[in-house]
Amino acid sequence: MKIALQLGLIPGQSPSDKAKWAKDHGAQGIELGAIGNTSDEMRAIADKINGTLPISSVCANATPDGVKAFDFLNPDKKLRRASIDGSAAVLKFCGEVGAVGQIVPPIFGPPVVPDLAPVISIADLEEQLMIAALQELGPIAVENKTLFLLEPLNRYEQHYLRKQSDGIRLIDAAQTQGVGLLSDFFHMHIEETSSPQAFRGAKGYTKAIHLADNTRMEPGTGDIDFVASFKVLIENGFDGFMAYECGISGASSEEKAENLAKSLDYMRNCLSKARA
């Protein structure tokens, strides 16, 4: 298993400075963000990293001009199309840089589709819309040798996908290659009764991981038992990237850098214990 860092969490003034700091402190990949970056800006960032570390993944979805796009389940066809087309562009970028995939929560907040019961329930309508999106995006991901990674969130952020089993259900229903699961420790700590058991049930589906403690700060600041889950992931044969997606504690940039480095040491220690 390889530890990655989101670019925005890394100390440094430029992408190249950040990549060097990450490599010097033992990180093995960098996760980029789609929101706020045009397609050309994403490519420029990748060029500045210049192979210092691989780009592990791209988080979130945006249109080619960098505007966030999480309208896969919107009743407005134009908004759904903008989200799908935006994701197609991000998936192409992922293929260009060799990233594992694009990480996407399909929606934030409550449902926005109309209640058409008894013809069809809100839940069934959302499911059919997402299946249709996956059946379009899965082949695009395959063509670009990458993955569309569904991310379940917690109940305070998303109503639709909350547990690992929800993502598995959707992946199975779509019946297409090119789709996988992003498993996030913070969200799982809220939604799952046992994160190790949830990882065990997601064997073969989890293709990338987000790291955060239950505080939503860097690992080591809370009470999540990473070792127990890492043991299951090792048993599952997972050897992919685990990217930090969290806040970093500290009142100054120097403190944040020190605490991030300390957390990276903590994660490596957890991995060593899990492998013992």
N, C-alpha and C positions, 0 to 999 in steps of 0.2 A: 504494500500500500504506500502511496506517495502523497506527501503533504504539499498543498499549494496555498497560495495567498491571493486574495483579491487585490488588484493593483492599488486601489484606493487606500488600503490599510498599511501599505508598505512605506517606511520612511524614505525620503528623497524628493528631489525637485523635479526630476524628469523620469519618463518610463525607463530609460537606460540606467539611471541611478537606482531606481527602485528595484529593477531586476538584479542588479549587482548586489544590493543589500540582501535581497531574498536568497540569492544563491550562496552568499557568504555565510548566511545564518541557517543553511541546511534545507531551505525549501526546494521543492523539485518541480514546481510549476507555478503559473500565474493565471488567475481567472480574470477576464475582462468583463466590463459591463456594457450592455448595448444602449442603455438610455443616456441621452445627451451627447452621443457620438454619432456623426454621420458615417456612412459606409467608408468614405475616404479617410475620415479621422481614425476609424478602427484600424484600417490598413496602415496608416502612418504610425500608430502606437505599436503595432506588431513589428514594423520595420525598426523602430527605435529600440525595442527589446532585443531584436537582432540575434535571436538564437541563444541568448544568455541562459534563458530557461524556456521550456516549451509552454505554449499557451494551453492550459488544461481544458478550459471551457469558457463559454460566454454566458453570463447571467442576465436574465430578463429578456424582454422583447420590445422592439421599437421599429418604427418605420425607417426607411433608408436615410431620412433626414434627422433621426435620433429622437423622435417623439414617441413616448411610451405607448405601447399598444397591447392591451390585455382584454380585447373585445371578442375573443373566440366564442363567447356565449351570449353575445349581444343580439337583440332582435333586428337591429339595423344591418342589413346585408353589406352596406358599404364599409361599416366599421369592422365587421367580421372579415371582409376581404382585405382590409388594410392590415389587420393583425396577421392573417395568413401570409400575405405577400411580404410583410416585414420579416416574419420568421423565415420564409424561404430565402431571403437575402442574408440573414444572419447564418443560416445553415450553410449557405454557399461560402461565407467567410470562414466558418468553422472548418470546412473542408480544405480551404486554401492554406490555413495555418496548422492543420493537423489536430485540431481540438477534438476532445471526446464528444462534445455536443453542446447544444444550447439548452439552458435551464429555464423552464417556463411554468409559472403558476397560471392556469387558464383564466382566472378571474380573481378580483379582490372584492370583498364585501358581499352583500346579499344578492340574490338573483335579480336579473333585470328583464328576463323574458316574461311574457304575460302568462297568467294562469288560464290554461285552456281546458281544464278539467270540466267534464269527464272525458273529453276526447283524448287528452294526453296531460299527464301531470307535469309540473315544472321540472321535477327531477328527471323524468324521462325525456323531456324536450331538450334539456341541457346535455344529457348523455348523448342523444342522437346528434346534436350539433358538434360536440367534441369528437365523437367517433368520425364524423364526416371530415373534420379538420385534420385528424390524425391520418386518415386514409389518403389525404392529399399530401400532407407533410412528410409522412413516413417514407414514401418513395423518393422524395427530394433529398431527405437525409441519406438514404442508401446511395443515391447517385453521387453524393458528395462525401461518402465514406465517413459519416458522422452520425449523431443521434439527436432526436428531439427528446429532451428529458423532462418528463412531467414532475413537478414539485408539489407534493401535498403540503399545505400550510396548516396552522392551527385555527381553531374555531373563532378566534378573535380577529382573524384576517381574511378567512375564506370559508364559505359555506360548502363548497362543492367537493373538493378533494382535501381530506383531512388526515386520513390514515393511509399507511402503506398499502393496505388491502384495497382501498379505493383506487389507487393508481394501478394496482395489478389487475383489478376488474376491468378497468378501462383499456389497458393495454391488450388484454385477452380479447375484449369485445371488438377492438379495432381490426384485429387479425392482419396486421401489416408489420413488416420489418421496419427498422429505423427508429423505433420508439423504445425508450427505457425509462427508468425511475431514478429521480434524484432524491436521496434520503437525507433529511436535515435533522441533526441531533436535537436542536432546540425545539422544533415543532413536534418531533416525536416524543420528547420529554413531557409535552402537554397532552398529546392525543393518545399515545399508546400506553397500555398498562404495563408492558415490558418491552423496552427497546431491543434487548437481545432476542426476544422471541419474535418481535416484528421483523428484525433483520433475517432471522432464520426462515420466516415465511416468505421473505422477498428474495430468496436465493435465486440468482439468475436474472432478476429484474433490476436490482440496484446496480447502476452503471457509474455513478458518481455520488459524492457525499459532501454535505456542508457541515462544517465544524463550528460549534458555539456551545458554551456552557448554558445551564439553565438560567443564568443571569443575563443571557444574550450578550455577554462579553466574552473575552478570549477564554479558551479551555484552560481550566485550572482555577478559575475564579468562583466556581460553584460546586454542585454536588453530583453531577452526572458521572456515572461509573463507565468511563470510556473503555477500560480494560475488558469488562464483561462483553461489551458489544464488539470490540475488536477481535476477541477470541472467536465469536460467531462468524464475523466477516472472513477471518482467516479460514475457518472450517468451510465456509461457502466458496472459497477460492477467489474472493474478491481481491483484485490487485490494482484497482484504479486510483484516481485522484480523490483526495479529501481536502477541500478548499475552505479556508477560514472565511466565514460570513458572519461577522459579529462586530460589536464595538470593541475598542481597545481601551483599557483603563489607564488613567494617568491624567494629570492636570496640565502637563506640558508635552511638547513633541518628544523631548528627551525621555520623559517617563514612559510615554507610550511605546517608544522604540525599545526601551529596556524591558517593559512588560511583555511585548510581543516576542522578543527573543527568549524570555523566560518561559513563555507559554509553548514556544516551539520545542524547547528542551523537554518540557513536561509531556508534550504529545509523543515525542520520540521515546521517552521513558515508558509511557503507557503501551506503546507498540512493542517495546522490548519485553515488558511483562506479559503481554498477550501471547507472544511467540514462545515464551519460556515453557 
